[in-house]
């Protein structure tokens, strides 16, 4: 599968957040100026996905079963919808 989505460069042009889909799970990379956080979650460990839409961008909240939610910001509304669909498709299959 190996699909990759990047957050918009308008809000954070040098360090956009990323989502990468793999065969067994999804990796969420939240970037900051001096560090980044990679979270890998197996599809079977995801209990839900929420999207919060603002005027221009969306925030994606992924809710794993046994750890805190993962929040990734500044995705286009279309990318956020596609990410949610891909995750839920993998979780249900």
N, CA, C and O atoms as a Tinker XYZ file with bonds, in Angstrom:
   372  protein
     1  N      0.834000   -1.184000    0.000000    73     2
     2  CA     0.000000    0.000000    0.000000    64     1     3
     3  C      0.885000    1.255000    0.000000    63     2     4     5
     4  O      0.886000    1.997000   -0.983000    81     3
     5  N      1.617000    1.503000    1.053000    73     3     6
     6  CA     2.626000    2.563000    1.148000    64     5     7
     7  C      2.194000    3.918000    0.591000    63     6     8     9
     8  O      2.937000    4.537000   -0.171000    81     7
     9  N      1.012000    4.378000    0.960000    73     7    10
    10  CA     0.571000    5.722000    0.581000    64     9    11
    11  C      1.073000    6.711000    1.617000    63    10    12    13
    12  O      1.204000    6.380000    2.795000    81    11
    13  N      1.355000    7.939000    1.164000    73    11    14
    14  CA     1.884000    8.973000    2.058000    64    13    15
    15  C      1.117000   10.271000    1.839000    63    14    16    17
    16  O      0.831000   10.666000    0.708000    81    15
    17  N      0.794000   10.923000    2.955000    73    15    18
    18  CA     0.124000   12.210000    2.921000    64    17    19
    19  C      0.928000   13.196000    3.755000    63    18    20    21
    20  O      1.424000   12.849000    4.827000    81    19
    21  N      1.057000   14.423000    3.265000    73    19    22
    22  CA     1.762000   15.473000    3.995000    64    21    23
    23  C      0.808000   16.623000    4.273000    63    22    24    25
    24  O     -0.078000   16.930000    3.475000    81    23
    25  N      1.012000   17.249000    5.422000    73    23    26
    26  CA     0.204000   18.415000    5.779000    64    25    27
    27  C      0.543000   19.580000    4.866000    63    26    28    29
    28  O      1.565000   19.570000    4.181000    81    27
    29  N     -0.299000   20.553000    4.863000    73    27    30
    30  CA    -0.102000   21.734000    4.029000    64    29    31
    31  C      1.166000   22.484000    4.425000    63    30    32    33
    32  O      1.478000   22.615000    5.609000    81    31
    33  N      1.884000   22.971000    3.430000    73    31    34
    34  CA     3.089000   23.746000    3.669000    64    33    35
    35  C      2.799000   25.203000    3.991000    63    34    36    37
    36  O      3.720000   25.946000    4.330000    81    35
    37  N      1.543000   25.633000    3.896000    73    35    38
    38  CA     1.215000   27.023000    4.195000    64    37    39
    39  C      1.352000   27.344000    5.680000    63    38    40    41
    40  O      1.867000   28.400000    6.050000    81    39
    41  N      0.894000   26.439000    6.517000    73    39    42
    42  CA     0.933000   26.696000    7.958000    64    41    43
    43  C      2.300000   26.386000    8.562000    63    42    44    45
    44  O      2.714000   27.039000    9.519000    81    43
    45  N      2.989000   25.416000    8.021000    73    43    46
    46  CA     4.294000   25.025000    8.535000    64    45    47
    47  C      5.148000   24.574000    7.350000    63    46    48    49
    48  O      5.262000   23.374000    7.100000    81    47
    49  N      5.748000   25.510000    6.618000    73    47    50
    50  CA     6.417000   25.151000    5.361000    64    49    51
    51  C      7.663000   24.277000    5.507000    63    50    52    53
    52  O      8.010000   23.551000    4.576000    81    51
    53  N      8.335000   24.329000    6.640000    73    51    54
    54  CA     9.581000   23.586000    6.793000    64    53    55
    55  C      9.410000   22.232000    7.458000    63    54    56    57
    56  O     10.233000   21.340000    7.250000    81    55
    57  N      8.367000   22.058000    8.250000    73    55    58
    58  CA     8.199000   20.829000    9.021000    64    57    59
    59  C      6.756000   20.325000    8.965000    63    58    60    61
    60  O      6.093000   20.281000   10.001000    81    59
    61  N      6.249000   19.943000    7.792000    73    59    62
    62  CA     4.860000   19.460000    7.734000    64    61    63
    63  C      4.721000   18.057000    8.330000    63    62    64    65
    64  O      5.599000   17.210000    8.162000    81    63
    65  N      3.608000   17.827000    9.026000    73    63    66
    66  CA     3.314000   16.501000    9.555000    64    65    67
    67  C      3.092000   15.536000    8.389000    63    66    68    69
    68  O      2.727000   15.953000    7.290000    81    67
    69  N      3.315000   14.239000    8.640000    73    67    70
    70  CA     3.161000   13.228000    7.596000    64    69    71
    71  C      2.424000   12.009000    8.125000    63    70    72    73
    72  O      2.499000   11.671000    9.307000    81    71
    73  N      1.711000   11.360000    7.215000    73    71    74
    74  CA     1.046000   10.088000    7.502000    64    73    75
    75  C      1.482000    9.111000    6.419000    63    74    76    77
    76  O      1.369000    9.404000    5.229000    81    75
    77  N      1.983000    7.946000    6.836000    73    75    78
    78  CA     2.428000    6.932000    5.885000    64    77    79
    79  C      1.715000    5.624000    6.192000    63    78    80    81
    80  O      1.746000    5.137000    7.323000    81    79
    81  N      1.070000    5.058000    5.168000    73    79    82
    82  CA     0.359000    3.790000    5.315000    64    81    83
    83  C      1.265000    2.645000    4.908000    63    82    84    85
    84  O      1.914000    2.693000    3.863000    81    83
    85  N      1.305000    1.614000    5.740000    73    83    86
    86  CA     2.062000    0.411000    5.444000    64    85    87
    87  C      1.134000   -0.784000    5.377000    63    86    88    89
    88  O     -0.088000   -0.636000    5.418000    81    87
    89  N      1.710000   -1.957000    5.276000    73    87    90
    90  CA     0.911000   -3.177000    5.180000    64    89    91
    91  C      0.204000   -3.524000    6.486000    63    90    92    93
    92  O     -0.940000   -3.978000    6.473000    81    91
    93  N      0.889000   -3.310000    7.621000    73    91    94
    94  CA     0.341000   -3.723000    8.909000    64    93    95
    95  C     -0.175000   -2.578000    9.767000    63    94    96    97
    96  O     -0.907000   -2.795000   10.732000    81    95
    97  N      0.219000   -1.336000    9.402000    73    95    98
    98  CA    -0.205000   -0.210000   10.228000    64    97    99
    99  C      0.117000    1.105000    9.573000    63    98   100   101
   100  O      0.520000    1.161000    8.411000    81    99
   101  N     -0.067000    2.160000   10.331000    73    99   102
   102  CA     0.118000    3.513000    9.826000    64   101   103
   103  C      1.081000    4.266000   10.747000    63   102   104   105
   104  O      1.036000    4.116000   11.968000    81   103
   105  N      1.955000    5.082000   10.139000    73   103   106
   106  CA     2.931000    5.872000   10.888000    64   105   107
   107  C      2.530000    7.340000   10.810000    63   106   108   109
   108  O      2.253000    7.867000    9.733000    81   107
   109  N      2.505000    7.985000   11.966000    73   107   110
   110  CA     2.190000    9.405000   12.061000    64   109   111
   111  C      3.461000   10.117000   12.496000    63   110   112   113
   112  O      4.001000    9.824000   13.563000    81   111
   113  N      3.941000   11.040000   11.689000    73   111   114
   114  CA     5.144000   11.789000   12.022000    64   113   115
   115  C      4.747000   13.241000   12.276000    63   114   116   117
   116  O      4.307000   13.945000   11.367000    81   115
   117  N      4.908000   13.678000   13.529000    73   115   118
   118  CA     4.618000   15.054000   13.916000    64   117   119
   119  C      5.956000   15.756000   14.065000    63   118   120   121
   120  O      6.770000   15.393000   14.914000    81   119
   121  N      6.177000   16.766000   13.231000    73   119   122
   122  CA     7.480000   17.438000   13.185000    64   121   123
   123  C      7.439000   18.777000   13.904000    63   122   124   125
   124  O      6.452000   19.510000   13.849000    81   123
   125  N      8.523000   19.064000   14.566000    73   123   126
   126  CA     8.740000   20.361000   15.215000    64   125   127
   127  C     10.072000   20.899000   14.709000    63   126   128   129
   128  O     10.726000   20.263000   13.882000    81   127
   129  N     10.471000   22.052000   15.194000    73   127   130
   130  CA    11.700000   22.663000   14.693000    64   129   131
   131  C     12.941000   21.821000   15.014000    63   130   132   133
   132  O     13.797000   21.634000   14.149000    81   131
   133  N     13.044000   21.318000   16.231000    73   131   134
   134  CA    14.258000   20.612000   16.636000    64   133   135
   135  C     14.066000   19.122000   16.875000    63   134   136   137
   136  O     15.021000   18.422000   17.210000    81   135
   137  N     12.852000   18.631000   16.708000    73   135   138
   138  CA    12.628000   17.200000   16.890000    64   137   139
   139  C     11.376000   16.776000   16.136000    63   138   140   141
   140  O     10.632000   17.607000   15.616000    81   139
   141  N     11.163000   15.482000   16.088000    73   139   142
   142  CA     9.932000   14.956000   15.516000    64   141   143
   143  C      9.543000   13.713000   16.301000    63   142   144   145
   144  O     10.377000   13.078000   16.947000    81   143
   145  N      8.278000   13.383000   16.233000    73   143   146
   146  CA     7.750000   12.218000   16.924000    64   145   147
   147  C      7.126000   11.287000   15.899000    63   146   148   149
   148  O      6.246000   11.689000   15.137000    81   147
   149  N      7.585000   10.041000   15.882000    73   147   150
   150  CA     7.001000    9.022000   15.013000    64   149   151
   151  C      6.151000    8.095000   15.867000    63   150   152   153
   152  O      6.620000    7.558000   16.870000    81   151
   153  N      4.901000    7.912000   15.465000    73   151   154
   154  CA     4.000000    6.980000   16.130000    64   153   155
   155  C      3.530000    5.956000   15.114000    63   154   156   157
   156  O      2.869000    6.305000   14.136000    81   155
   157  N      3.870000    4.692000   15.342000    73   155   158
   158  CA     3.366000    3.612000   14.495000    64   157   159
   159  C      2.237000    2.930000   15.240000    63   158   160   161
   160  O      2.376000    2.579000   16.412000    81   159
   161  N      1.106000    2.743000   14.549000    73   159   162
   162  CA    -0.042000    2.083000   15.160000    64   161   163
   163  C     -0.514000    0.985000   14.202000    63   162   164   165
   164  O     -0.751000    1.235000   13.020000    81   163
   165  N     -0.646000   -0.227000   14.733000    73   163   166
   166  CA    -1.216000   -1.311000   13.941000    64   165   167
   167  C     -2.680000   -0.988000   13.651000    63   166   168   169
   168  O     -3.368000   -0.397000   14.483000    81   167
   169  N     -3.148000   -1.373000   12.478000    73   167   170
   170  CA    -4.545000   -1.116000   12.123000    64   169   171
   171  C     -5.495000   -1.727000   13.145000    63   170   172   173
   172  O     -6.536000   -1.146000   13.450000    81   171
   173  N     -5.143000   -2.897000   13.676000    73   171   174
   174  CA    -6.016000   -3.574000   14.640000    64   173   175
   175  C     -6.097000   -2.841000   15.971000    63   174   176   177
   176  O     -7.008000   -3.098000   16.758000    81   175
   177  N     -5.159000   -1.927000   16.240000    73   175   178
   178  CA    -5.152000   -1.175000   17.496000    64   177   179
   179  C     -5.886000    0.155000   17.403000    63   178   180   181
   180  O     -5.941000    0.887000   18.392000    81   179
   181  N     -6.447000    0.488000   16.256000    73   179   182
   182  CA    -7.138000    1.766000   16.085000    64   181   183
   183  C     -8.620000    1.568000   16.354000    63   182   184   185
   184  O     -9.262000    0.705000   15.754000    81   183
   185  N     -9.161000    2.379000   17.267000    73   183   186
   186  CA   -10.584000    2.251000   17.581000    64   185   187
   187  C    -11.433000    3.329000   16.911000    63   186   188   189
   188  O    -12.654000    3.193000   16.847000    81   187
   189  N    -10.811000    4.394000   16.414000    73   187   190
   190  CA   -11.597000    5.426000   15.750000    64   189   191
   191  C    -10.742000    6.510000   15.133000    63   190   192   193
   192  O     -9.562000    6.654000   15.451000    81   191
   193  N    -11.369000    7.280000   14.229000    73   191   194
   194  CA   -10.719000    8.408000   13.569000    64   193   195
   195  C    -11.726000    9.548000   13.532000    63   194   196   197
   196  O    -12.880000    9.352000   13.151000    81   195
   197  N    -11.287000   10.738000   13.929000    73   195   198
   198  CA   -12.145000   11.920000   13.894000    64   197   199
   199  C    -11.468000   13.001000   13.075000    63   198   200   201
   200  O    -10.243000   13.114000   13.064000    81   199
   201  N    -12.272000   13.790000   12.392000    73   199   202
   202  CA   -11.764000   14.919000   11.619000    64   201   203
   203  C    -12.440000   16.181000   12.123000    63   202   204   205
   204  O    -13.664000   16.236000   12.248000    81   203
   205  N    -11.639000   17.187000   12.409000    73   203   206
   206  CA   -12.154000   18.502000   12.797000    64   205   207
   207  C    -11.800000   19.474000   11.684000    63   206   208   209
   208  O    -10.623000   19.734000   11.434000    81   207
   209  N    -12.811000   20.011000   11.016000    73   207   210
   210  CA   -12.592000   20.909000    9.891000    64   209   211
   211  C    -12.662000   22.365000   10.327000    63   210   212   213
   212  O    -13.570000   22.770000   11.052000    81   211
   213  N    -11.691000   23.141000    9.874000    73   211   214
   214  CA   -11.767000   24.591000   10.033000    64   213   215
   215  C    -12.075000   25.162000    8.656000    63   214   216   217
   216  O    -12.464000   24.419000    7.755000    81   215
   217  N    -11.912000   26.440000    8.482000    73   215   218
   218  CA   -12.258000   27.053000    7.210000    64   217   219
   219  C    -11.410000   26.508000    6.055000    63   218   220   221
   220  O    -11.931000   26.258000    4.968000    81   219
   221  N    -10.103000   26.323000    6.289000    73   219   222
   222  CA    -9.214000   25.908000    5.207000    64   221   223
   223  C     -8.598000   24.529000    5.401000    63   222   224   225
   224  O     -8.381000   23.807000    4.429000    81   223
   225  N     -8.315000   24.157000    6.643000    73   223   226
   226  CA    -7.581000   22.923000    6.913000    64   225   227
   227  C     -8.337000   22.030000    7.880000    63   226   228   229
   228  O     -9.330000   22.434000    8.486000    81   227
   229  N     -7.841000   20.805000    8.008000    73   227   230
   230  CA    -8.452000   19.828000    8.906000    64   229   231
   231  C     -7.428000   19.280000    9.887000    63   230   232   233
   232  O     -6.237000   19.191000    9.587000    81   231
   233  N     -7.916000   18.918000   11.055000    73   231   234
   234  CA    -7.128000   18.220000   12.066000    64   233   235
   235  C     -7.646000   16.794000   12.140000    63   234   236   237
   236  O     -8.853000   16.565000   12.214000    81   235
   237  N     -6.726000   15.835000   12.119000    73   235   238
   238  CA    -7.096000   14.423000   12.183000    64   237   239
   239  C     -6.729000   13.907000   13.569000    63   238   240   241
   240  O     -5.603000   14.086000   14.035000    81   239
   241  N     -7.691000   13.266000   14.218000    73   239   242
   242  CA    -7.457000   12.639000   15.524000    64   241   243
   243  C     -7.632000   11.135000   15.360000    63   242   244   245
   244  O     -8.702000   10.653000   14.987000    81   243
   245  N     -6.579000   10.419000   15.641000    73   243   246
   246  CA    -6.624000    8.957000   15.572000    64   245   247
   247  C     -6.660000    8.454000   17.016000    63   246   248   249
   248  O     -5.853000    8.861000   17.851000    81   247
   249  N     -7.604000    7.569000   17.288000    73   247   250
   250  CA    -7.811000    7.089000   18.648000    64   249   251
   251  C     -7.372000    5.627000   18.732000    63   250   252   253
   252  O     -8.126000    4.725000   18.366000    81   251
   253  N     -6.142000    5.396000   19.219000    73   251   254
   254  CA    -5.681000    4.012000   19.435000    64   253   255
   255  C     -6.353000    3.428000   20.677000    63   254   256   257
   256  O     -6.861000    4.168000   21.519000    81   255
   257  N     -6.353000    2.126000   20.786000    73   255   258
   258  CA    -7.038000    1.459000   21.895000    64   257   259
   259  C     -6.344000    1.655000   23.249000    63   258   260   261
   260  O     -7.024000    1.917000   24.241000    81   259
   261  N     -5.037000    1.538000   23.320000    73   259   262
   262  CA    -4.363000    1.511000   24.617000    64   261   263
   263  C     -3.372000    2.648000   24.831000    63   262   264   265
   264  O     -2.451000    2.499000   25.635000    81   263
   265  N     -3.524000    3.766000   24.150000    73   263   266
   266  CA    -2.635000    4.900000   24.361000    64   265   267
   267  C     -3.353000    6.189000   24.003000    63   266   268   269
   268  O     -4.459000    6.155000   23.462000    81   267
   269  N     -2.731000    7.330000   24.301000    73   267   270
   270  CA    -3.402000    8.609000   24.014000    64   269   271
   271  C     -3.638000    8.820000   22.527000    63   270   272   273
   272  O     -2.953000    8.247000   21.680000    81   271
   273  N     -4.627000    9.656000   22.233000    73   271   274
   274  CA    -4.940000    9.938000   20.830000    64   273   275
   275  C     -3.777000   10.655000   20.151000    63   274   276   277
   276  O     -2.984000   11.338000   20.798000    81   275
   277  N     -3.693000   10.484000   18.844000    73   275   278
   278  CA    -2.653000   11.112000   18.025000    64   277   279
   279  C     -3.323000   12.224000   17.241000    63   278   280   281
   280  O     -4.316000   11.990000   16.553000    81   279
   281  N     -2.783000   13.438000   17.340000    73   279   282
   282  CA    -3.368000   14.599000   16.679000    64   281   283
   283  C     -2.392000   15.113000   15.639000    63   282   284   285
   284  O     -1.239000   15.410000   15.950000    81   283
   285  N     -2.859000   15.217000   14.405000    73   283   286
   286  CA    -2.041000   15.732000   13.318000    64   285   287
   287  C     -2.813000   16.848000   12.631000    63   286   288   289
   288  O     -4.007000   16.720000   12.361000    81   287
   289  N     -2.114000   17.947000   12.353000    73   287   290
   290  CA    -2.757000   19.190000   11.938000    64   289   291
   291  C     -2.454000   19.588000   10.502000    63   290   292   293
   292  O     -1.505000   19.111000    9.879000    81   291
   293  N     -3.301000   20.486000   10.003000    73   291   294
   294  CA    -3.094000   21.238000    8.754000    64   293   295
   295  C     -3.121000   20.393000    7.488000    63   294   296   297
   296  O     -2.344000   20.634000    6.565000    81   295
   297  N     -4.001000   19.415000    7.438000    73   295   298
   298  CA    -4.199000   18.644000    6.215000    64   297   299
   299  C     -5.345000   19.259000    5.428000    63   298   300   301
   300  O     -6.261000   19.847000    6.002000    81   299
   301  N     -5.288000   19.118000    4.111000    73   299   302
   302  CA    -6.415000   19.578000    3.307000    64   301   303
   303  C     -7.631000   18.737000    3.671000    63   302   304   305
   304  O     -7.493000   17.612000    4.152000    81   303
   305  N     -8.809000   19.279000    3.444000    73   303   306
   306  CA   -10.027000   18.551000    3.780000    64   305   307
   307  C    -10.130000   17.252000    2.978000    63   306   308   309
   308  O    -10.581000   16.231000    3.496000    81   307
   309  N     -9.710000   17.299000    1.718000    73   307   310
   310  CA    -9.745000   16.097000    0.873000    64   309   311
   311  C     -8.790000   15.026000    1.360000    63   310   312   313
   312  O     -9.142000   13.847000    1.402000    81   311
   313  N     -7.567000   15.434000    1.733000    73   311   314
   314  CA    -6.597000   14.467000    2.259000    64   313   315
   315  C     -7.078000   13.884000    3.580000    63   314   316   317
   316  O     -6.937000   12.683000    3.812000    81   315
   317  N     -7.644000   14.717000    4.448000    73   315   318
   318  CA    -8.138000   14.233000    5.741000    64   317   319
   319  C     -9.230000   13.190000    5.543000    63   318   320   321
   320  O     -9.248000   12.166000    6.226000    81   319
   321  N    -10.132000   13.448000    4.617000    73   319   322
   322  CA   -11.211000   12.498000    4.328000    64   321   323
   323  C    -10.646000   11.189000    3.782000    63   322   324   325
   324  O    -11.093000   10.109000    4.170000    81   323
   325  N     -9.672000   11.281000    2.888000    73   323   326
   326  CA    -9.054000   10.089000    2.300000    64   325   327
   327  C     -8.305000    9.280000    3.362000    63   326   328   329
   328  O     -8.388000    8.052000    3.379000    81   327
   329  N     -7.568000    9.972000    4.256000    73   327   330
   330  CA    -6.856000    9.293000    5.347000    64   329   331
   331  C     -7.847000    8.538000    6.224000    63   330   332   333
   332  O     -7.623000    7.375000    6.561000    81   331
   333  N     -8.942000    9.200000    6.593000    73   331   334
   334  CA    -9.951000    8.548000    7.427000    64   333   335
   335  C    -10.523000    7.318000    6.732000    63   334   336   337
   336  O    -10.666000    6.265000    7.355000    81   335
   337  N    -10.852000    7.441000    5.446000    73   335   338
   338  CA   -11.397000    6.314000    4.695000    64   337   339
   339  C    -10.415000    5.148000    4.628000    63   338   340   341
   340  O    -10.807000    3.994000    4.803000    81   339
   341  N     -9.133000    5.446000    4.375000    73   339   342
   342  CA    -8.122000    4.385000    4.287000    64   341   343
   343  C     -7.946000    3.674000    5.621000    63   342   344   345
   344  O     -7.850000    2.448000    5.675000    81   343
   345  N     -7.904000    4.456000    6.702000    73   343   346
   346  CA    -7.737000    3.845000    8.029000    64   345   347
   347  C     -8.939000    2.975000    8.365000    63   346   348   349
   348  O     -8.773000    1.825000    8.771000    81   347
   349  N    -10.143000    3.504000    8.203000    73   347   350
   350  CA   -11.343000    2.745000    8.552000    64   349   351
   351  C    -11.507000    1.516000    7.669000    63   350   352   353
   352  O    -12.001000    0.488000    8.132000    81   351
   353  N    -11.104000    1.604000    6.419000    73   351   354
   354  CA   -11.153000    0.451000    5.524000    64   353   355
   355  C    -10.232000   -0.658000    6.035000    63   354   356   357
   356  O    -10.615000   -1.828000    6.041000    81   355
   357  N     -9.027000   -0.297000    6.460000    73   355   358
   358  CA    -8.063000   -1.284000    6.971000    64   357   359
   359  C     -8.498000   -1.832000    8.331000    63   358   360   361
   360  O     -8.304000   -3.014000    8.613000    81   359
   361  N     -9.085000   -0.978000    9.173000    73   359   362
   362  CA    -9.522000   -1.406000   10.510000    64   361   363
   363  C    -10.646000   -2.428000   10.390000    63   362   364   365
   364  O    -10.680000   -3.402000   11.142000    81   363
   365  N    -11.554000   -2.217000    9.461000    73   363   366
   366  CA   -12.729000   -3.091000    9.323000    64   365   367
   367  C    -12.427000   -4.392000    8.596000    63   366   368   369
   368  O    -13.177000   -5.358000    8.733000    81   367
   369  N    -11.337000   -4.438000    7.819000    73   367   370
   370  CA   -11.062000   -5.668000    7.052000    64   369   371
   371  C    -10.194000   -6.636000    7.803000    63   370   372
   372  O     -9.879000   -7.709000    7.289000    81   371
